[in-house]
């Protein structure tokens, strides 16, 4: 087994995420609601 390094940056990962994850409208909505819920809970926890 060989090992190596992988470099991931926002510039090269976001187009992949956009194409394969958010192209499905149901997944997009689920992620949007999940992210909004997470943000709301974090704000509640911090206050």
Biopython code that builds the backbone (N, CA, C, O; Angstrom):
import numpy as np
from Bio.PDB.StructureBuilder import StructureBuilder

atoms = [
    (1, "UNK", "N", (0.848, -1.179, 0.000)),
    (1, "UNK", "CA", (0.000, 0.000, 0.000)),
    (1, "UNK", "C", (0.888, 1.234, 0.000)),
    (1, "UNK", "O", (1.815, 1.347, 0.802)),
    (2, "UNK", "N", (0.599, 2.144, -0.894)),
    (2, "UNK", "CA", (1.367, 3.385, -0.948)),
    (2, "UNK", "C", (0.583, 4.500, -0.270)),
    (2, "UNK", "O", (-0.647, 4.494, -0.237)),
    (3, "UNK", "N", (1.317, 5.433, 0.255)),
    (3, "UNK", "CA", (0.684, 6.588, 0.886)),
    (3, "UNK", "C", (1.131, 7.841, 0.168)),
    (3, "UNK", "O", (2.167, 7.859, -0.497)),
    (4, "UNK", "N", (0.351, 8.873, 0.308)),
    (4, "UNK", "CA", (0.682, 10.141, -0.327)),
    (4, "UNK", "C", (-0.112, 11.256, 0.311)),
    (4, "UNK", "O", (-0.784, 11.066, 1.325)),
    (5, "UNK", "N", (-0.026, 12.388, -0.282)),
    (5, "UNK", "CA", (-0.730, 13.558, 0.221)),
    (5, "UNK", "C", (-1.812, 13.984, -0.755)),
    (5, "UNK", "O", (-1.649, 13.888, -1.971)),
    (6, "UNK", "N", (-2.899, 14.448, -0.209)),
    (6, "UNK", "CA", (-3.981, 15.001, -1.011)),
    (6, "UNK", "C", (-4.212, 16.422, -0.531)),
    (6, "UNK", "O", (-4.354, 16.667, 0.667)),
    (7, "UNK", "N", (-4.249, 17.353, -1.467)),
    (7, "UNK", "CA", (-4.505, 18.745, -1.119)),
    (7, "UNK", "C", (-5.876, 19.133, -1.659)),
    (7, "UNK", "O", (-6.131, 19.054, -2.861)),
    (8, "UNK", "N", (-6.744, 19.547, -0.761)),
    (8, "UNK", "CA", (-8.090, 19.955, -1.140)),
    (8, "UNK", "C", (-8.254, 21.420, -0.768)),
    (8, "UNK", "O", (-8.012, 21.820, 0.371)),
    (9, "UNK", "N", (-8.670, 22.209, -1.748)),
    (9, "UNK", "CA", (-8.926, 23.625, -1.503)),
    (9, "UNK", "C", (-10.359, 23.945, -1.901)),
    (9, "UNK", "O", (-10.999, 23.186, -2.628)),
    (10, "UNK", "N", (-10.849, 25.066, -1.421)),
    (10, "UNK", "CA", (-12.216, 25.473, -1.748)),
    (10, "UNK", "C", (-12.403, 25.617, -3.254)),
    (10, "UNK", "O", (-13.471, 25.311, -3.785)),
    (11, "UNK", "N", (-11.375, 26.077, -3.929)),
    (11, "UNK", "CA", (-11.487, 26.302, -5.373)),
    (11, "UNK", "C", (-11.719, 25.011, -6.150)),
    (11, "UNK", "O", (-12.382, 25.024, -7.187)),
    (12, "UNK", "N", (-11.175, 23.886, -5.655)),
    (12, "UNK", "CA", (-11.343, 22.658, -6.429)),
    (12, "UNK", "C", (-12.394, 21.713, -5.860)),
    (12, "UNK", "O", (-12.787, 20.768, -6.544)),
    (13, "UNK", "N", (-12.861, 21.929, -4.636)),
    (13, "UNK", "CA", (-13.858, 21.016, -4.081)),
    (13, "UNK", "C", (-15.287, 21.530, -4.247)),
    (13, "UNK", "O", (-16.202, 20.728, -4.431)),
    (14, "UNK", "N", (-15.503, 22.846, -4.188)),
    (14, "UNK", "CA", (-16.859, 23.373, -4.283)),
    (14, "UNK", "C", (-17.548, 23.057, -5.609)),
    (14, "UNK", "O", (-18.735, 22.730, -5.591)),
    (15, "UNK", "N", (-16.881, 23.135, -6.746)),
    (15, "UNK", "CA", (-17.566, 22.744, -7.994)),
    (15, "UNK", "C", (-18.010, 21.283, -7.989)),
    (15, "UNK", "O", (-19.055, 20.951, -8.550)),
    (16, "UNK", "N", (-17.230, 20.419, -7.364)),
    (16, "UNK", "CA", (-17.600, 19.000, -7.285)),
    (16, "UNK", "C", (-18.827, 18.834, -6.399)),
    (16, "UNK", "O", (-19.767, 18.122, -6.752)),
    (17, "UNK", "N", (-18.811, 19.497, -5.245)),
    (17, "UNK", "CA", (-19.955, 19.425, -4.336)),
    (17, "UNK", "C", (-21.203, 19.969, -5.017)),
    (17, "UNK", "O", (-22.273, 19.365, -4.943)),
    (18, "UNK", "N", (-21.064, 21.093, -5.669)),
    (18, "UNK", "CA", (-22.210, 21.723, -6.337)),
    (18, "UNK", "C", (-22.800, 20.801, -7.402)),
    (18, "UNK", "O", (-24.019, 20.656, -7.497)),
    (19, "UNK", "N", (-21.949, 20.191, -8.187)),
    (19, "UNK", "CA", (-22.428, 19.356, -9.292)),
    (19, "UNK", "C", (-23.091, 18.073, -8.801)),
    (19, "UNK", "O", (-24.173, 17.720, -9.270)),
    (20, "UNK", "N", (-22.458, 17.374, -7.870)),
    (20, "UNK", "CA", (-22.933, 16.048, -7.507)),
    (20, "UNK", "C", (-23.853, 16.017, -6.296)),
    (20, "UNK", "O", (-24.615, 15.064, -6.134)),
    (21, "UNK", "N", (-23.802, 17.028, -5.444)),
    (21, "UNK", "CA", (-24.646, 17.009, -4.259)),
    (21, "UNK", "C", (-25.857, 17.898, -4.417)),
    (21, "UNK", "O", (-26.981, 17.470, -4.153)),
    (22, "UNK", "N", (-25.647, 19.118, -4.841)),
    (22, "UNK", "CA", (-26.731, 20.091, -4.868)),
    (22, "UNK", "C", (-27.490, 20.123, -6.182)),
    (22, "UNK", "O", (-28.390, 20.948, -6.338)),
    (23, "UNK", "N", (-27.165, 19.263, -7.128)),
    (23, "UNK", "CA", (-27.936, 19.221, -8.366)),
    (23, "UNK", "C", (-29.303, 18.581, -8.140)),
    (23, "UNK", "O", (-30.240, 18.836, -8.898)),
    (24, "UNK", "N", (-29.422, 17.757, -7.111)),
    (24, "UNK", "CA", (-30.706, 17.157, -6.749)),
    (24, "UNK", "C", (-31.437, 18.121, -5.813)),
    (24, "UNK", "O", (-30.933, 18.435, -4.735)),
    (25, "UNK", "N", (-32.607, 18.585, -6.211)),
    (25, "UNK", "CA", (-33.330, 19.614, -5.458)),
    (25, "UNK", "C", (-33.704, 19.152, -4.055)),
    (25, "UNK", "O", (-33.684, 19.953, -3.120)),
    (26, "UNK", "N", (-34.044, 17.875, -3.891)),
    (26, "UNK", "CA", (-34.406, 17.371, -2.567)),
    (26, "UNK", "C", (-33.206, 17.392, -1.630)),
    (26, "UNK", "O", (-33.337, 17.748, -0.459)),
    (27, "UNK", "N", (-32.053, 17.018, -2.132)),
    (27, "UNK", "CA", (-30.842, 17.042, -1.313)),
    (27, "UNK", "C", (-30.482, 18.475, -0.966)),
    (27, "UNK", "O", (-30.089, 18.761, 0.165)),
    (28, "UNK", "N", (-30.614, 19.380, -1.932)),
    (28, "UNK", "CA", (-30.323, 20.788, -1.680)),
    (28, "UNK", "C", (-31.196, 21.331, -0.557)),
    (28, "UNK", "O", (-30.696, 21.994, 0.352)),
    (29, "UNK", "N", (-32.500, 21.057, -0.613)),
    (29, "UNK", "CA", (-33.410, 21.546, 0.424)),
    (29, "UNK", "C", (-33.104, 20.920, 1.778)),
    (29, "UNK", "O", (-33.127, 21.609, 2.797)),
    (30, "UNK", "N", (-32.820, 19.635, 1.798)),
    (30, "UNK", "CA", (-32.486, 18.964, 3.057)),
    (30, "UNK", "C", (-31.244, 19.574, 3.681)),
    (30, "UNK", "O", (-31.214, 19.825, 4.886)),
    (31, "UNK", "N", (-30.224, 19.813, 2.877)),
    (31, "UNK", "CA", (-28.989, 20.422, 3.374)),
    (31, "UNK", "C", (-29.222, 21.849, 3.842)),
    (31, "UNK", "O", (-28.672, 22.261, 4.864)),
    (32, "UNK", "N", (-30.026, 22.605, 3.114)),
    (32, "UNK", "CA", (-30.328, 23.982, 3.500)),
    (32, "UNK", "C", (-31.028, 24.028, 4.858)),
    (32, "UNK", "O", (-30.673, 24.834, 5.717)),
    (33, "UNK", "N", (-32.021, 23.162, 5.046)),
    (33, "UNK", "CA", (-32.738, 23.104, 6.323)),
    (33, "UNK", "C", (-31.816, 22.623, 7.436)),
    (33, "UNK", "O", (-31.838, 23.165, 8.541)),
    (34, "UNK", "N", (-31.014, 21.618, 7.151)),
    (34, "UNK", "CA", (-30.078, 21.103, 8.152)),
    (34, "UNK", "C", (-29.075, 22.165, 8.575)),
    (34, "UNK", "O", (-28.794, 22.316, 9.764)),
    (35, "UNK", "N", (-28.539, 22.893, 7.619)),
    (35, "UNK", "CA", (-27.572, 23.951, 7.937)),
    (35, "UNK", "C", (-28.221, 25.072, 8.737)),
    (35, "UNK", "O", (-27.609, 25.609, 9.660)),
    (36, "UNK", "N", (-29.447, 25.429, 8.394)),
    (36, "UNK", "CA", (-30.157, 26.473, 9.134)),
    (36, "UNK", "C", (-30.425, 26.026, 10.565)),
    (36, "UNK", "O", (-30.283, 26.814, 11.499)),
    (37, "UNK", "N", (-30.808, 24.773, 10.741)),
    (37, "UNK", "CA", (-31.041, 24.232, 12.079)),
    (37, "UNK", "C", (-29.761, 24.228, 12.894)),
    (37, "UNK", "O", (-29.762, 24.634, 14.057)),
    (38, "UNK", "N", (-28.674, 23.775, 12.295)),
    (38, "UNK", "CA", (-27.383, 23.765, 12.991)),
    (38, "UNK", "C", (-26.968, 25.165, 13.413)),
    (38, "UNK", "O", (-26.498, 25.361, 14.533)),
    (39, "UNK", "N", (-27.137, 26.137, 12.531)),
    (39, "UNK", "CA", (-26.759, 27.520, 12.842)),
    (39, "UNK", "C", (-27.619, 28.077, 13.972)),
    (39, "UNK", "O", (-27.117, 28.771, 14.855)),
    (40, "UNK", "N", (-28.913, 27.773, 13.943)),
    (40, "UNK", "CA", (-29.816, 28.243, 14.992)),
    (40, "UNK", "C", (-29.446, 27.638, 16.342)),
    (40, "UNK", "O", (-29.409, 28.345, 17.349)),
    (41, "UNK", "N", (-29.174, 26.346, 16.368)),
    (41, "UNK", "CA", (-28.788, 25.690, 17.619)),
    (41, "UNK", "C", (-27.460, 26.220, 18.147)),
    (41, "UNK", "O", (-27.290, 26.374, 19.357)),
    (42, "UNK", "N", (-26.528, 26.497, 17.256)),
    (42, "UNK", "CA", (-25.237, 27.041, 17.682)),
    (42, "UNK", "C", (-25.413, 28.430, 18.287)),
    (42, "UNK", "O", (-24.825, 28.734, 19.325)),
    (43, "UNK", "N", (-26.218, 29.273, 17.645)),
    (43, "UNK", "CA", (-26.479, 30.610, 18.185)),
    (43, "UNK", "C", (-27.159, 30.530, 19.549)),
    (43, "UNK", "O", (-26.833, 31.292, 20.459)),
    (44, "UNK", "N", (-28.098, 29.609, 19.682)),
    (44, "UNK", "CA", (-28.793, 29.433, 20.962)),
    (44, "UNK", "C", (-27.813, 28.984, 22.040)),
    (44, "UNK", "O", (-27.873, 29.452, 23.177)),
    (45, "UNK", "N", (-26.917, 28.082, 21.680)),
    (45, "UNK", "CA", (-25.924, 27.575, 22.630)),
    (45, "UNK", "C", (-24.942, 28.669, 23.047)),
    (45, "UNK", "O", (-24.519, 28.708, 24.203)),
    (46, "UNK", "N", (-24.578, 29.545, 22.134)),
    (46, "UNK", "CA", (-23.605, 30.600, 22.419)),
    (46, "UNK", "C", (-24.197, 31.758, 23.216)),
    (46, "UNK", "O", (-23.461, 32.516, 23.846)),
    (47, "UNK", "N", (-25.514, 31.898, 23.191)),
    (47, "UNK", "CA", (-26.112, 33.045, 23.899)),
    (47, "UNK", "C", (-26.413, 32.734, 25.352)),
    (47, "UNK", "O", (-26.916, 33.594, 26.076)),
]
sb = StructureBuilder()
sb.init_structure("model")
sb.init_model(0)
sb.init_chain("A")
sb.init_seg("    ")
for serial, (resi, resn, name, xyz) in enumerate(atoms, 1):
    if name == "N":
        sb.init_residue(resn, " ", resi, " ")
    sb.init_atom(name, np.array(xyz, "f"), 0.0, 1.0, " ", f" {name:<3s}", serial, name[0])
structure = sb.get_structure()
